[in-house]
Amino acid sequence: MAMVHGDDKGLVLPPRVAPIQVVVIPILRKGHEEEVYKAVERIEKLFEKSEVRLLVDRREHLSPGFKYNDWELKGVPLRIDVGAREANEKNFPITLRTTNKKITSSEGQLRECIEQTLEEIQTTLLENERAKLNENVRTVTNWTEFMSVLNDRKLALAQWCGHSQCEAQIKKSCEDSETKVKHLNIPFEFKDKPFTHENCFACESHAKMWILYGKSY
């Protein structure tokens, strides 16, 4: 997950698996601490009966900038900043970890906005990675195509017989050509995909399933 969704700033966690989905950063100025913390408490109360996993960063010895970097590194999907102005206006900026885009929500609409945005982030991450995966999958019908796809650093989708002896021979043949491979999975989404021919791509036995292979590094 870290390799798929991470960036130069750190982790980018899908909301459904993120231990903390929303972090609230109080931005304190001398003389305005009380009003900021009252606004923070109101936000906490909004999410008391929500399934959203929200945390308030009350570490007063750290600067807001440090906290931003810290939570970006940990991949928290959303950040809410609460300063004196936001507390008084009851409008709060929300920053998305995925794009660094900022949106604003009123206090009355905050819970709905957060829940909807988390779902949108989840959907977007999933759709983007599915598209990337599909772009890199190539259907192969024989050994020559199989090796060509792997050496091009793509994933090979092949018809396979399912025999352990065949799998062992595939690994040995690849090792002999100094190419390390491993079967990744038997994809559910391809279980009903019609075969293009009757035989296994590697041993010419009767094909029973589709299997996804990738190069091992």
C-alpha positions as CSV (number, residue, x, y, z in Angstrom):
1,M,0.0,0.0,0.0
2,A,2.8,2.4,0.9
3,M,4.5,1.7,-2.5
4,V,1.2,2.2,-4.4
5,H,-0.2,5.3,-2.8
6,G,2.9,7.0,-1.2
7,D,4.6,10.1,-2.5
8,D,7.6,12.2,-1.6
9,K,5.8,13.5,1.5
10,G,5.1,10.1,3.0
11,L,2.1,7.7,3.2
12,V,-1.2,8.3,1.4
13,L,-3.7,6.1,3.2
14,P,-7.1,5.2,1.8
15,P,-9.7,6.4,4.3
16,R,-11.1,2.9,5.0
17,V,-7.8,1.6,6.3
18,A,-6.4,4.8,7.8
19,P,-6.3,4.5,11.7
20,I,-6.9,8.3,11.8
21,Q,-9.1,9.7,9.0
22,V,-9.2,13.3,10.1
23,V,-6.7,15.4,12.1
24,V,-7.7,18.7,13.6
25,I,-4.9,21.3,14.1
26,P,-5.6,24.1,16.5
27,I,-3.7,27.2,15.4
28,L,-3.1,29.2,18.6
29,R,-2.4,32.9,19.0
30,K,-1.9,34.5,22.3
31,G,-5.2,35.7,23.8
32,H,-7.3,33.6,21.5
33,E,-6.6,30.1,22.9
34,E,-10.0,29.7,24.5
35,E,-12.1,30.5,21.5
36,V,-10.0,28.2,19.3
37,Y,-10.4,25.3,21.8
38,K,-14.1,25.9,22.1
39,A,-14.4,25.5,18.3
40,V,-12.3,22.4,18.4
41,E,-14.6,20.9,21.1
42,R,-17.6,21.7,19.0
43,I,-16.0,19.8,16.1
44,E,-15.2,16.8,18.3
45,K,-18.9,16.8,19.5
46,L,-20.1,16.8,15.8
47,F,-18.3,13.5,15.3
48,E,-19.1,11.8,18.5
49,K,-21.7,9.6,16.9
50,S,-20.0,9.4,13.6
51,E,-17.9,6.5,12.3
52,V,-15.2,9.0,11.2
53,R,-12.0,8.5,13.1
54,L,-11.0,12.0,14.2
55,L,-8.1,13.2,16.3
56,V,-7.2,16.6,17.7
57,D,-3.5,17.4,17.8
58,R,-3.1,19.2,21.1
59,R,0.7,19.2,21.2
60,E,1.2,22.9,22.1
61,H,5.0,22.7,22.1
62,L,5.0,22.0,18.3
63,S,4.3,24.5,15.5
64,P,1.4,24.1,13.1
65,G,3.9,23.7,10.2
66,F,5.6,20.8,12.0
67,K,2.2,19.2,12.7
68,Y,1.3,19.5,9.0
69,N,4.4,17.7,7.9
70,D,4.0,15.1,10.6
71,W,0.5,14.1,9.7
72,E,1.3,14.2,5.9
73,L,4.1,11.8,6.6
74,K,1.6,9.5,8.4
75,G,-0.9,9.7,5.5
76,V,-3.9,11.0,7.3
77,P,-6.5,11.7,4.5
78,L,-7.9,15.0,5.8
79,R,-6.7,17.9,7.9
80,I,-8.9,20.6,9.5
81,D,-7.2,23.9,10.6
82,V,-8.8,25.8,13.4
83,G,-7.6,29.3,14.1
84,A,-9.2,32.3,15.8
85,R,-10.7,33.5,12.5
86,E,-12.1,30.1,11.6
87,A,-13.5,29.8,15.2
88,N,-15.3,33.1,14.9
89,E,-16.6,32.7,11.4
90,K,-17.4,29.0,11.9
91,N,-15.9,28.2,8.5
92,F,-13.1,25.6,8.4
93,P,-10.5,24.9,5.7
94,I,-10.0,21.2,5.0
95,T,-6.9,20.0,3.2
96,L,-6.8,16.7,1.3
97,R,-3.7,14.6,1.7
98,T,-4.0,13.1,-1.8
99,T,-3.9,16.4,-3.8
100,N,-3.2,19.1,-1.2
101,K,-6.4,20.7,-2.4
102,K,-8.2,22.9,0.1
103,I,-12.0,23.0,0.5
104,T,-14.0,25.0,3.0
105,S,-17.1,23.9,5.0
106,S,-19.3,25.7,7.5
107,E,-19.6,24.2,10.9
108,G,-23.2,23.1,10.3
109,Q,-22.2,21.2,7.2
110,L,-18.8,19.9,8.4
111,R,-19.8,16.3,9.3
112,E,-21.6,15.8,6.0
113,C,-18.7,17.4,4.1
114,I,-16.0,15.2,5.8
115,E,-18.0,12.0,5.3
116,Q,-18.6,12.7,1.7
117,T,-15.0,13.8,1.0
118,L,-13.6,10.6,2.6
119,E,-15.8,8.5,0.3
120,E,-14.7,10.5,-2.7
121,I,-11.0,10.0,-1.8
122,Q,-11.5,6.3,-1.3
123,T,-13.3,5.9,-4.7
124,T,-10.7,8.1,-6.5
125,L,-7.7,6.2,-5.1
126,L,-9.3,2.8,-6.0
127,E,-10.3,3.9,-9.5
128,N,-6.9,5.4,-10.3
129,E,-5.0,2.4,-9.2
130,R,-7.3,0.0,-11.0
131,A,-6.7,2.0,-14.2
132,K,-2.9,1.9,-13.7
133,L,-3.1,-1.9,-13.1
134,N,-5.2,-2.5,-16.2
135,E,-2.9,-0.4,-18.3
136,N,0.0,-2.7,-17.4
137,V,-1.7,-6.1,-17.9
138,R,-1.1,-7.9,-21.1
139,T,-2.8,-11.1,-22.2
140,V,-0.3,-13.7,-23.5
141,T,-0.9,-17.0,-25.3
142,N,2.5,-18.6,-25.5
143,W,6.0,-18.6,-23.9
144,T,7.5,-16.0,-26.3
145,E,4.8,-13.5,-25.6
146,F,5.1,-14.3,-21.8
147,M,8.8,-13.5,-21.7
148,S,8.5,-10.4,-23.9
149,V,5.8,-8.9,-21.6
150,L,7.8,-9.6,-18.4
151,N,10.9,-8.1,-19.9
152,D,8.9,-5.0,-20.8
153,R,8.1,-4.8,-17.0
154,K,4.4,-5.5,-17.6
155,L,2.1,-8.1,-16.0
156,A,1.3,-11.2,-18.0
157,L,-2.2,-12.6,-17.9
158,A,-2.1,-16.2,-19.1
159,Q,-4.2,-19.3,-19.4
160,W,-2.8,-21.9,-17.1
161,C,-3.3,-25.6,-16.4
162,G,-2.9,-25.3,-12.6
163,H,-0.3,-28.1,-12.3
164,S,2.5,-27.7,-9.7
165,Q,5.0,-29.4,-12.1
166,C,4.2,-26.7,-14.7
167,E,4.7,-23.9,-12.2
168,A,8.0,-25.4,-11.2
169,Q,9.1,-25.6,-14.9
170,I,8.0,-22.0,-15.5
171,K,10.3,-20.8,-12.6
172,K,13.2,-22.9,-13.8
173,S,12.9,-21.8,-17.4
174,C,12.8,-18.1,-16.3
175,E,15.8,-18.6,-14.0
176,D,17.8,-20.2,-16.8
177,S,17.2,-17.0,-18.8
178,E,18.1,-14.9,-15.7
179,T,14.6,-13.6,-15.3
180,K,12.9,-14.0,-11.9
181,V,9.1,-14.3,-11.9
182,K,6.3,-15.1,-9.5
183,H,2.6,-15.7,-10.0
184,L,0.7,-12.9,-8.3
185,N,-2.8,-14.3,-8.1
186,I,-5.6,-16.0,-9.8
187,P,-7.7,-12.8,-10.5
188,F,-11.4,-13.0,-9.6
189,E,-12.3,-10.5,-12.2
190,F,-11.0,-12.8,-14.9
191,K,-12.5,-16.1,-13.8
192,D,-15.3,-15.8,-16.4
193,K,-13.1,-14.4,-19.1
194,P,-13.4,-16.8,-22.1
195,F,-10.2,-18.6,-23.1
196,T,-8.7,-17.6,-26.4
197,H,-7.5,-21.2,-27.0
198,E,-7.6,-24.6,-25.1
199,N,-4.0,-25.0,-23.9
200,C,-1.8,-23.7,-21.1
201,F,0.6,-21.0,-22.3
202,A,3.6,-22.9,-20.9
203,C,3.1,-26.7,-21.2
204,E,0.3,-27.2,-23.7
205,S,-1.9,-29.1,-21.1
206,H,-5.6,-28.2,-21.0
207,A,-6.0,-24.7,-19.5
208,K,-8.2,-24.4,-16.4
209,M,-7.8,-20.8,-15.2
210,W,-6.3,-17.4,-15.8
211,I,-3.2,-16.5,-13.8
212,L,-1.3,-13.2,-13.4
213,Y,2.4,-13.3,-13.5
214,G,4.9,-10.5,-12.7
215,K,8.6,-10.0,-12.7
216,S,10.3,-10.4,-9.3
217,Y,13.0,-7.9,-8.3
